[in-house]
Amino acid sequence: MKQLLITIAALYSTQAWGHPIGGHHHANPWLQLLQDYWVALPVGLALVLYLAGLYRMTRKIGRPTSDAPMRAKAFLLAWLTLVVALFSPVDTLGNAYFSMHMVQHELLMIVAAPLFVMARPLPMWAWAFPGAAAKVGKTTSSPSFSRFWRLLTNPLSAWTIHAGVLWGWHVPELFEMALHYPLIHDLQHLSFFFSALLFWWSLMRLSNTRSPAVSGLVSLFTTALHTALLGALLTFSSRVWYHSYIIPAGSLELALQDQQLGGLIMWIPGGMAYLVVALAICYRLLSTGAQDRPMARRTG
């Protein structure tokens, strides 16, 4: 482990803005941004439309709801996290070093995604277009859409989709394809992000009743377990899973240590995020139970 930590500086001391894998990224980050316009455009539009919707809603109905400031802050933090993950040296280094690729994925899945779910930006985006808010509300409240959304975001479905995406993309053949082909690389990031959105939505829509909260706890603990297992497999493996990282690292030994560092990133901070939310749900359950017991005594 000591040797692993010593090599971190060596891993990141060279090629800080280069993309040796696949050759599809530019050294200049602005040129990279232009090439990836189809990713940059929706990210930029998301912010512009949110601010426009917030402005129109405030002018039309006056003071926003009490939770609007919290949701706006969550949206801005989520948007900034996306920018850091997709348009900064984090993305550039992620194509050279597996460990930084893991940092990028964790930013998308356990930081940006839950913040977007907390922000719930769809109504605000709808406000950006005249008359769209009512149409969006009518569509999302329709029986067919409601059934489809409940099916997609129930804990079992969301858990299965998120776990399948996570494990599937770490199959060496698929991961290597994402490193060499820009479209597959972007598809990988989109699937990580949107599967995480479904997963966190399935948890945050839970009510205060005990049964859904217990389902959320099971979902969180099992997700923490299987992500920790994948991280442990990467950490303790004696071989390099993704050979494209050998050349940027400079040697087979450094590439293996880079992989071990990436596994630790997925295992410890990644798993801790799920456990912290699980503990928060446990605290809510205990608090609710403590409040209900005195009420039950009085009514008895």
C-alpha positions, 0 to 999 in steps of 0.5 A: 500500500505504501508503494501504491501511494508513492506512485500516485505522484508519478502517475499524474506527473506527466501528460496532464492534458494529453489523451494517449488512448484512442487519439480522439481528444485534443491537448487544448481543452477548448478544442476538446469542448468544440469536438464534444459539442453534442455533450457540451450543448445539452449541459449548457442548455440545461443551465440556461433553460433552468435560469430562464424558467426560474426567472419566468416562474418568479415573474409570473407567480411571485415568490417561489415555494419554500424549498425552491432555494434548496432545489436551486442550490442542488441544481447548480452544484449538480451542474458544476459537478457535471462540468468538472467531470466532463470538461476538465482535466478529470476527463482528460486524465481519465483517458490516461489513468484508470484511477482518474476514470473512477473519480469521473464515474463517482462524480457522475453517479454519487454526486451529480445524480443525487443532486439532480434528483434533489433539484427536480429541474423538469418543472423549471425547464418547462417554465422556460417555454410559454405554455409548456409547464401545463403540458408537461404536468398533464403528460407526467400525470397521465395514467400510462406515464405514471405506470411506466415511471413507477415500473422504471423507478421502483427499487428493484428495477432501478437497482437492477438497471444500475447494477447491470450498467455498472458491472457491464461497462467494467467488462474489459472488452466493453471498457476498452471499446469506450476508451478507443471510440468517442461515441461509446465513451460518451454512451458509457458516461450517459448510461452511468449517469442516467442509471444513477438518476433512476437509482437515486430517484427510487430512493428519494421518492420513498415516503416516511412509512416503514415498508418503502424505507426498508426497501430503500435500505436493502437497495442501498446496502446491497449496492454498497456491497456489490460496488465494494466487491467490484472495487475489491476485485480491481484492488486485489487483482494480480493482473491489469484488466484494461491493457490500454492503460499500460502505455500511459502509466509507463510500465505494467507495474504502474498500470497495476498500481493505478488499477488498484488505486481506482479499485480503492476509490470505488470501494471506499469513498464510493461505498461510503456514499451509499452507507451514509444515505442508508444511515440517514434513512435509519435515523429517519425511521428511528425518529419516526418510530420515537415520535409515534410511540408517545402518540400511541400511548396517548390514544391507547 
